[in-house]
Amino acid sequence: ALCLLARYAVRKHLHTQRQAGRCMRPVLAVGSTEAVADLVRRTRRDPHFGWDVVGACVPTGTAVASVEDVPVLCDLD
């Protein structure tokens, strides 16, 4: 029972930290432009996932400068 209570407290603390923009993992999103845009919107809406999308790779490559204000770094090749 104590282990469950401790786990709950640690998860709540982690979610609070993520709401403040801390304890986030930088990630590179790879996929279609629509899929990357959807992922960026969802991770910004729900920071408890712990992801900070810092770059993207889409089929069109750098022909698109950014997707949802995330810089496009390369194409899928």
N, C-alpha and C positions, 0 to 999 in steps of 0.2 A: 504494500500500500504506500509506503514511504517513497519507493522508487517511482511509482506512478505520479505521486504528488510532485516530486522533484522534477520529473520530466515535463510535467505540465507547466511548472514555474519557469523552467529554462526556455521552453518554447514560447511562452508569453513574453519573456524578456527579449528573445531573439526577434519576435515579430515587432516589438516596440522599437528595437534598434533599427530594423529594416524600414519601418515607417519614417524614421529620421534620416534615412539614406546611408546608414552604416551597415556593415556586415553583408555587403552585396558582392556577388561574383560577376566579374566582367565576362561577357559572352559574345561570340561572333555568330550572327544569325545567317543561315544558309538556306536558300530556297527561292521560290518565285517571289516577285515583288509584292504581290498581294499577301502571301503567307508571311513574309518578313514584316510587313506593315501590321498585320493582325497580331503577330507575336509581340511586337514593340508596344502596341496599344494595350494588350492584355497585361504585359509585365509592368507597364507604368501604372495601370489602374490597380493592380494587386501586387504591391511590393513584397508581400510575404513570401512570394516565390523565391526571392533572393537573387534575381538576375538583373544585371544592368547591361543592356545591349549596347555595345560600344562600336560595333561595325557590322557590315552586311556584305554578303556575296550573293548577287542575283544574276539571272541569265544574261541580262543586257550589259552587265559589267558597269564600268564607270561612265557609260552614256547617261546614266541617271546619277546625279551628284549625291543624292541622299534619299532615304526612305524614312518618313516620319522623323526628320531631323537627325537620323543616324547615318553617318557617312558610308557610302558604298566603296569598298576597298578593292574589289576584283570581281571577275565573272566566275561562273561555275567551272570553267576549264582550268 
